[in-house]
Amino acid sequence: MRIDKFLKNSRLIKRRTVAKEACEQERITVNGKTAKPGTEVKEGDLIKITFGNSEITVKILKLTESSKKEDAAEMYEIV
């Protein structure tokens, strides 16, 4: 699954276009490497997201093509 789609489906970022822009501005890393919007992710990958002065690191637990709001939090765990 593409990183921009995962960020949207997991509700870490609200819109896919915002996730794409974050990748283009090099604010998203996957396993320590800067991610492009089309970077493929898999279960077990570590994603670091930089929001201004704060950072969040999450581990992917499962990938789903679409998710309900209640199920989105089960897609990742905060490290």
N, C-alpha and C positions, 0 to 999 in steps of 0.2 A: 504494500500500500504506500502511496506517496505521503511524504511528511506533511504537506499542507492539508491533505484530506484527513489524515489522522488527527491533526490538531483541531480541525473543525468538528469531526465526529466525536472526539473525546471531550469537547467543550472547553479545552484549554484556551483556545482562541475562538471568538464568536463566529467570525466569517472567514471563508477560505481565501478571499482576496487579501484580508489582513494578515493571514498566515503566510501567504505568498510574499507579501511586502516585507514581513519580518525576516524571511529567509534571504531575500535579496539584499537586505541591509545587514546581513551576517550576524543576526541576533539569535539564531537557532543553531545548535550543534548536535550532531548525532554521534555518539561514541567518541567525542573529542574532536570531530572533524566538522568544519563549517558545512551546513546543509544548504543545498539548492532546493527550490520548491518541488522538483521531481525526484528528490532522493528517496529511494525505497527504504522502508523500515520494516523490521520484523519483531516478533516477540522477544523480549529480553534486552532490546536496545535501550540505551540511556540517552535521553533528550534533555539538553540544557537550554532554557529559554531566558533571555535577558529582557527585563522590562525596566527601562530607565536605570535606576540605581540598584534594583533588586534582581535576584536570579532565582529560578526554580529548576530543580532537576527531578525528572520523573523516569520511571522504568515502565516500559510497555509490558502489560500482562496479557492482553489479547487484542486482536484486530477484528473489527466488524465493519461491514460496508455501511450500515446505518445503525443508529442507536437512539433509544429514547433517553430522555433527560435522566431518568433514574438509573439507566444502565451505563451511562457515560463514565461515571466515576469508577466503574469496575474495569475499565480499559487500561488504567495505569495506577501506579502507586508513587507517592512522593518519597524521594530518597533524601 
